[in-house]
Every structure is written in C-alpha cells, then in structure tokens.
C-alpha cells in the first residue's frame, strides 16, 4: 500500500448521532468531533445531524450521502438492553442498514453504535479515559478514506 497523505482540510464528513441515550451519545459525538478536527478537518467541512434514535441513523446517513458532498459518515448511537426484545430488533436494523449503505454508496459509513447490556457498559465505552467509541469510529472512517485513496493511486 502506498503512503497516503490526504489533504484533510478538503475532506467533508457528516456525523449522525442519535438523541436517544444522549448522556452517552453526546460524549461520543464530542470525541468524534475532536478526533476529526485533530486530523485537520475544518469546522466548515463537518456536518452534524441529530436523529431521534439509533433506528433512524441509517436513513439519515443515506440522506447525507445523497444530498451532501461528503466523503464519508460517522454513525453514533447507543442501544442499551432492556427487558424486551426491542434491543435485538434495533441492533439488527441499524447494523444491517449501515452495512447496506457501505456496500451501495461506495463511501464509508463507520459504525459507532454501542450495543450494551447495561448503562455502566455504555458509560465505560463513551469514556474518554477508556477509549471513547465515538473517537474510534472517527478514526476508522479516516483510515477507510486513506485505504480508498491508496487503492485509487494503485489503480491509476
């Protein structure tokens, strides 16, 4: 793989974060924003959208890919297990939706969706001290953009 030096100031990213469980997703969104800015992506090139819950994330990501000039999307949500099978349905739908977008859009959508058994696990995964999963999703998106650029260079 060739060494990639993307001009991060020209990269456009959308962040889509669920409002549901905002005490978790707000932390993840903040860490993702910080990570992208540290990479050199400017405020003007970062588009942030909040949707009701994790179930709605794939559709909002799709709209971003269709209507914005973005290079990729970071999806952020938190699904915490409760006493009903609702958890399983939401986790399956959001996972399938984001997977389908990655395959059909040819632009990366990184998976920053927590699926935890309890609030404590979610808080730990959103903690900056323990490796915030929002930041990790932003890093994964940047790595995917570098891989795409490398493949483009190898193919030309």
C-alpha positions in Angstrom: 0.0 0.0 0.0 1.4 3.4 -1.0 1.9 6.1 1.7 -1.1 8.3 1.7 -1.1 12.0 2.6 -4.6 13.2 2.3 -5.3 16.9 2.4 -7.6 16.7 5.4 -8.7 20.3 5.0 -10.5 19.3 1.8 -12.3 16.3 3.4 -16.0 16.6 4.2 -17.5 14.4 6.9 -21.0 14.0 8.2 -21.6 13.0 11.8 -25.0 11.4 12.5 -25.8 10.9 16.2 -28.9 9.6 18.0 -30.6 11.8 20.6 -31.8 8.8 22.4 -29.4 8.0 25.3 -27.9 11.4 24.7 -26.0 11.2 28.0 -23.9 8.6 26.1 -24.1 9.8 22.5 -23.2 13.4 23.4 -19.9 12.2 24.8 -19.2 10.1 21.7 -20.1 12.9 19.4 -17.8 15.3 21.2 -14.9 12.9 21.0 -15.6 12.2 17.3 -15.6 15.9 16.5 -12.4 16.4 18.5 -10.7 13.5 16.6 -11.7 14.8 13.2 -10.5 18.3 14.0 -7.2 16.9 15.3 -6.8 15.2 11.9 -7.1 18.7 10.2 -10.7 18.6 9.1 -12.1 22.1 9.4 -15.4 23.0 11.2 -16.8 24.1 7.8 -16.3 20.6 6.4 -18.0 18.8 9.3 -21.8 18.4 9.2 -23.6 17.3 12.3 -27.1 15.9 12.4 -29.0 14.5 15.4 -31.8 12.0 14.8 -34.3 10.6 17.3 -32.7 7.2 17.9 -30.3 4.6 16.6 -33.0 3.0 14.5 -33.2 6.2 12.4 -29.4 6.5 11.9 -29.1 4.5 8.6 -31.7 6.7 6.9 -30.1 10.0 8.0 -26.7 8.6 6.9 -28.2 7.8 3.5 -29.6 11.3 3.2 -26.2 12.8 4.0 -24.6 10.6 1.3 -27.3 11.6 -1.2 -27.6 15.3 -0.6 -24.2 16.5 0.8 -20.8 16.5 -0.8 -19.3 14.2 1.9 -16.5 11.7 1.7 -18.0 9.6 4.5 -20.2 9.5 7.5 -19.6 8.6 11.2 -22.7 7.0 12.8 -23.1 7.3 16.5 -25.7 5.7 18.7 -26.2 3.7 21.9 -28.6 0.9 22.3 -28.9 -0.4 25.8 -30.6 -3.8 26.5 -33.9 -3.6 28.3 -36.4 -6.2 29.4 -38.0 -6.7 25.9 -36.7 -7.9 22.5 -36.8 -4.3 21.2 -33.0 -4.2 21.8 -32.4 -7.1 19.3 -34.6 -5.5 16.6 -33.0 -2.1 16.8 -29.4 -3.6 16.9 -30.2 -5.8 13.9 -31.8 -3.0 11.9 -29.1 -0.4 12.4 -26.3 -2.9 11.7 -28.0 -4.1 8.5 -28.8 -0.5 7.5 -25.2 0.7 7.9 -23.8 -2.4 6.2 -26.1 -1.9 3.2 -25.0 1.7 2.9 -21.3 0.8 2.9 -21.9 -1.6 0.1 -24.2 0.5 -2.0 -22.9 4.0 -1.6 -19.2 3.2 -2.2 -18.4 5.7 0.6 -17.6 4.6 4.1 -20.1 4.9 7.0 -18.3 4.0 10.2 -20.1 2.1 12.9 -20.0 4.0 16.2 -23.1 2.2 17.6 -22.8 0.9 21.1 -24.8 -2.2 21.9 -24.5 -2.8 25.6 -26.2 -4.9 28.2 -26.4 -2.0 30.7 -25.8 1.7 31.3 -22.5 1.1 33.0 -21.1 -0.7 29.9 -22.3 2.2 27.7 -20.7 4.8 30.0 -17.4 2.9 30.0 -17.3 2.8 26.2 -18.2 6.5 25.9 -15.5 7.4 28.5 -12.5 9.4 27.1 -10.3 7.7 29.7 -11.1 4.2 28.5 -11.2 4.8 24.7 -14.3 6.6 23.5 -16.0 4.6 20.8 -17.1 7.8 19.0 -13.4 8.8 18.6 -12.7 5.2 17.4 -15.4 5.4 14.8 -14.0 8.7 13.5 -10.5 7.2 13.3 -11.9 4.2 11.5 -13.6 6.5 8.9 -10.3 8.3 8.3 -8.5 5.0 7.9 -11.1 3.9 5.3 -10.6 7.2 3.4 -6.9 6.5 3.4 -7.4 3.0 2.1 -9.7 4.2 -0.7 -7.1 6.8 -1.7 -4.4 4.2 -1.7 -6.5 1.9 -3.9 -7.2 4.8 -6.3 -3.5 5.6 -6.6 -2.6 1.9 -7.1 -5.2 1.7 -9.8 -4.1 4.7 -11.8 
